[in-house]
Amino acid sequence: MQQKIRAKFQEYFKTEGSVFASPGRINLIGEHTDYNGGFVFPGAIDKGMIAEIKLNGTDKIRAYSVDLDDYAEFGLTENDLPKAGWAKYIFGVCREIIKRGGEIHGFDTAFAGDVPLGAGMSSSAALESTYAFALNELFQLGIDKFELAKIGQSTEHNYVGVKCGIMDQFASIFGKAGSLIRLDCRSLEYKYFPFNPKGYKLVLLDTLAKHELVDSPYNKRRESCERVAAKLNVEFLRDATLEMLEGVKPEITEEDYMRAKYVIGEVQRVLDVCDALEAGDYETVGQKMYETHYGMSKLYEVSCEELDFLNDVAKECGVTGSRVMGGGFGGCTINLVKDELYDVFIGKAFADYKAKFGFEPKMYPVVISDGSRQLA
């Protein structure tokens, strides 16, 4: 991919620039915990975005998307917002740096990626992180890594219209090969934990299901959590225990009870998985993944038939761990599979899924890798 980008950059701009990369991410465990003040547990992966960039001495950005074969040119003032959706990410990163006092001038760039779109691996965060990291280096701005992640998050909020949390950009910037990162979504403290599962593979199976969501189901679940937190007199459900929840069960709806039970359990599961990884106990990691899937399916009710089907196939095949990854209602399962079971599991998952739904899922093997960096 790097060679392809360099060839296109040379073709378009007749020169050579510097090359930067940022990865997509997976989240091993910790779903719907972020807005409840809890923990998430992401890692950077070996799929991401690569961009070649060279300052051009003007006040214009000339950008080429290799994957889309599309070109955009735009200035750096707030009124210069480009029409192309992909270009808004680059523009937004520039504007967010400028708002923070950073001096940005024009540059030429070409980029491409191998993060599958819509599969929950955060291709947009990888793109934002690539440009935030690169511009910080090229213009010697001295911005720290946390602020680079916030620049990507603010780009989503202010120029793309997505009110995302910080996890995706954080994982892309801070990723480290062989490690997952426990991020405390309340304090933003973080810690690396070893993830080097010898004898196992990590694979995502994409259901290709994108269910239409009505009545803002995510907002409804968040409201449930906030109601229970208020009833328990805590700021976030992260501060609650299952015993506390049982104490107010008669005073809340069954639905609110189920939502809170899932979240309180999930916060603890992240901590349990951290302990298990430090002990090299991948069987416990897998067990907790299955518990998360059950909770998301039966208590938080954000799974769907396709995700539950793939989770059941994983269980039948003796896969160590499997769960829905991401917000739910479609997308991928993440699976921790012993090497000797891998081929049997993938073969059965593809065959059974096609027999049930009429088409095969997509498969993405992933390896935990480094975060944003300069390649050349």
Order of alpha helices (4+ residues) and beta strands (2+ residues): alpha-beta-beta-beta-beta-beta-alpha-beta-alpha-alpha-alpha-beta-beta-beta-alpha-alpha-alpha-alpha-alpha-beta-beta-alpha-beta-beta
